[in-house]
Amino acid sequence: MISVLPAPGADLETADASATAWALAARGGDPEAADRFVRALHGDVLRYVTYLSGDPQTAHDLTQDTFARALGSLHRFEGRASARTWLLSIARRAVADSLRRAAVRPRIADCVDWRTAQERAQPRGLPGFEDGVALLDLLEALPEERREAFVLTQVVGLSYEEAAGFVGCPVGTVRSRVSRARTALERLVRESEAPGVQPA
């Protein structure tokens, strides 16, 4: 079997050029090139979706979804960017779609009074627990786009560049949203601490 991995000492540029050539050949209908394209970038996609999703258990499904999307839209790939860059942008969208689906998917409770069970399952008496609950309440007051940018950069720990790639907007837009979210949160904290003043 011919190895599709870069030879020892081969640089990333050479590997990218090979993967891009295979993607272009696969676009033309070459099944062997499609196989080489998938094998060459499978590890990179798997590591990337694991990092973005934070869930190693779903990483293989997300990787498969990424390649299914890529092969389905290969006819639009023109090689302007490397196949690796193109594929990782598809992987980012696959993870984002997966997270959105998970957020709206109903969860099944195995008890009659699921609200009480959920409240009892919450940790109590931990350092910072009350502050964490207060932060969640304050975040709910932010517009969705600002809340998302703030959580991705300040809570999850993504860089502004990573967050911009994740949400699909310019880095400056993410910086602006985070700055406005901080300003709004600071105002809400001041209001909540003022005696006799109800927070907005």
Secondary structure per residue as TSV (DSSP state, phi and psi in degrees):
chain	resnum	aa	ss	phi	psi
A	1	M	-	360.0	135.8
A	2	I	-	-82.0	130.9
A	3	S	-	-73.9	138.1
A	4	V	-	-104.2	3.1
A	5	L	S	-83.7	151.8
A	6	P	-	-60.1	143.5
A	7	A	-	-64.1	153.1
A	8	P	T	-52.7	130.7
A	9	G	T	89.3	-11.3
A	10	A	-	-69.0	142.1
A	11	D	-	-87.9	167.3
A	12	L	H	-63.0	-34.2
A	13	E	H	-62.3	-41.2
A	14	T	H	-66.0	-43.5
A	15	A	H	-62.9	-40.8
A	16	D	H	-64.2	-41.4
A	17	A	H	-63.6	-39.7
A	18	S	H	-65.7	-46.2
A	19	A	H	-63.0	-38.1
A	20	T	H	-67.3	-41.1
A	21	A	H	-63.1	-40.0
A	22	W	H	-66.2	-38.8
A	23	A	H	-63.2	-42.3
A	24	L	H	-67.0	-38.3
A	25	A	H	-68.2	-38.9
A	26	A	H	-64.5	-35.7
A	27	R	H	-60.2	-32.7
A	28	G	T	-80.9	0.4
A	29	G	T	103.7	11.0
A	30	D	-	-85.5	108.2
A	31	P	H	-66.7	-32.6
A	32	E	H	-67.5	-38.4
A	33	A	H	-65.1	-37.8
A	34	A	H	-62.6	-41.8
A	35	D	H	-63.7	-42.8
A	36	R	H	-65.8	-39.7
A	37	F	H	-59.0	-47.7
A	38	V	H	-64.0	-47.2
A	39	R	H	-63.7	-37.2
A	40	A	H	-66.8	-34.4
A	41	L	H	-111.7	1.2
A	42	H	H	-58.0	-47.4
A	43	G	H	-61.8	-41.4
A	44	D	H	-63.3	-43.5
A	45	V	H	-65.9	-42.7
A	46	L	H	-60.6	-46.3
A	47	R	H	-63.1	-40.9
A	48	Y	H	-66.8	-45.8
A	49	V	H	-70.3	-30.5
A	50	T	H	-64.4	-43.4
A	51	Y	H	-63.7	-47.3
A	52	L	H	-68.6	-41.7
A	53	S	H	-82.7	-25.5
A	54	G	-	68.2	17.5
A	55	D	-	-134.8	92.7
A	56	P	H	-59.2	-25.3
A	57	Q	H	-69.3	-31.6
A	58	T	H	-98.1	-1.8
A	59	A	H	-61.0	-38.8
A	60	H	H	-67.1	-39.3
A	61	D	H	-64.5	-40.7
A	62	L	H	-67.1	-36.2
A	63	T	H	-65.0	-44.3
A	64	Q	H	-62.4	-42.1
A	65	D	H	-61.4	-41.3
A	66	T	H	-59.6	-47.9
A	67	F	H	-69.5	-33.8
A	68	A	H	-62.9	-43.1
A	69	R	H	-65.1	-43.3
A	70	A	H	-63.9	-47.5
A	71	L	H	-66.2	-30.6
A	72	G	H	-72.1	-24.0
A	73	S	T	-115.4	16.8
A	74	L	G	-60.3	-28.5
A	75	H	G	-63.5	-18.0
A	76	R	G	-94.8	-8.6
A	77	F	-	-75.3	124.1
A	78	E	-	-113.4	-0.2
A	79	G	S	78.7	16.0
A	80	R	S	-67.4	-38.7
A	81	A	S	-109.7	168.8
A	82	S	-	-67.6	156.4
A	83	A	H	-61.7	-32.8
A	84	R	H	-63.0	-47.8
A	85	T	H	-62.1	-45.2
A	86	W	H	-60.8	-44.3
A	87	L	H	-68.5	-39.7
A	88	L	H	-68.2	-29.1
A	89	S	H	-68.9	-34.9
A	90	I	H	-67.5	-40.6
A	91	A	H	-61.1	-41.0
A	92	R	H	-61.1	-42.8
A	93	R	H	-66.9	-36.9
A	94	A	H	-63.2	-42.3
A	95	V	H	-66.3	-44.3
A	96	A	H	-60.2	-43.5
A	97	D	H	-63.6	-39.5
A	98	S	H	-64.2	-42.1
A	99	L	H	-66.5	-38.6
A	100	R	H	-64.6	-43.2
A	101	R	H	-62.7	-42.2
A	102	A	H	-64.9	-33.9
A	103	A	H	-68.1	-29.7
A	104	V	H	-101.9	-5.2
A	105	R	S	-72.2	127.8
A	106	P	-	-66.9	143.2
A	107	R	-	-101.3	138.7
A	108	I	-	-88.9	128.1
A	109	A	-	-98.4	140.0
A	110	D	S	-98.3	26.4
A	111	C	S	-142.8	163.8
A	112	V	S	-71.1	-48.8
A	113	D	-	-99.6	80.8
A	114	W	H	-68.4	-29.7
A	115	R	H	-64.4	-46.5
A	116	T	H	-63.3	-42.1
A	117	A	H	-61.2	-40.0
A	118	Q	H	-65.8	-42.8
A	119	E	H	-64.8	-39.3
A	120	R	H	-68.9	-27.2
A	121	A	H	-77.6	-15.4
A	122	Q	S	-70.9	139.2
A	123	P	-	-68.2	141.8
A	124	R	-	-126.2	153.0
A	125	G	S	72.1	11.8
A	126	L	-	-86.9	147.5
A	127	P	T	-59.0	128.8
A	128	G	T	83.0	-0.4
A	129	F	H	-61.0	-50.2
A	130	E	H	-62.0	-37.8
A	131	D	H	-63.5	-38.9
A	132	G	H	-64.2	-41.0
A	133	V	H	-64.2	-42.5
A	134	A	H	-62.7	-40.0
A	135	L	H	-63.2	-43.3
A	136	L	H	-59.3	-41.4
A	137	D	H	-62.8	-42.2
A	138	L	H	-67.4	-39.6
A	139	L	H	-62.1	-33.9
A	140	E	H	-62.2	-23.2
A	141	A	T	-79.5	-11.1
A	142	L	S	-84.9	150.8
A	143	P	-	-59.9	149.7
A	144	E	H	-56.0	-43.6
A	145	E	H	-65.6	-40.0
A	146	R	H	-69.8	-39.8
A	147	R	H	-61.8	-44.1
A	148	E	H	-61.8	-46.8
A	149	A	H	-63.0	-40.9
A	150	F	H	-64.9	-46.8
A	151	V	I	-64.9	-44.0
A	152	L	I	-61.7	-40.3
A	153	T	I	-91.3	-39.1
A	154	Q	I	-95.6	-24.0
A	155	V	I	-105.8	-52.6
A	156	V	S	-72.5	-33.9
A	157	G	-	96.7	15.1
A	158	L	-	-71.0	151.3
A	159	S	-	-71.8	165.5
A	160	Y	H	-60.2	-37.6
A	161	E	H	-65.1	-44.1
A	162	E	H	-64.6	-41.9
A	163	A	H	-64.4	-39.2
A	164	A	H	-63.0	-42.5
A	165	G	H	-65.1	-36.1
A	166	F	H	-67.4	-44.4
A	167	V	H	-90.5	-10.9
A	168	G	T	77.8	45.1
A	169	C	S	-142.8	168.2
A	170	P	-	-64.5	154.5
A	171	V	H	-60.2	-39.8
A	172	G	H	-60.6	-34.6
A	173	T	H	-66.2	-41.6
A	174	V	H	-63.3	-45.1
A	175	R	H	-58.6	-43.0
A	176	S	H	-64.0	-44.5
A	177	R	H	-63.4	-40.8
A	178	V	H	-66.6	-42.6
A	179	S	H	-61.0	-44.8
A	180	R	H	-67.8	-35.3
A	181	A	H	-64.8	-42.5
A	182	R	H	-61.0	-46.2
A	183	T	H	-59.9	-43.9
A	184	A	H	-66.4	-41.0
A	185	L	H	-65.3	-40.7
A	186	E	H	-61.7	-41.7
A	187	R	H	-63.8	-44.0
A	188	L	H	-64.2	-38.2
A	189	V	H	-64.8	-45.1
A	190	R	H	-59.4	-43.4
A	191	E	H	-64.6	-38.9
A	192	S	H	-71.4	-24.9
A	193	E	H	-89.7	-14.5
A	194	A	S	-70.9	133.3
A	195	P	T	-65.8	130.9
A	196	G	T	75.0	11.6
A	197	V	-	-114.3	127.9
A	198	Q	-	-83.3	131.9
A	199	P	-	-65.0	149.0
A	200	A	-	-69.9	360.0
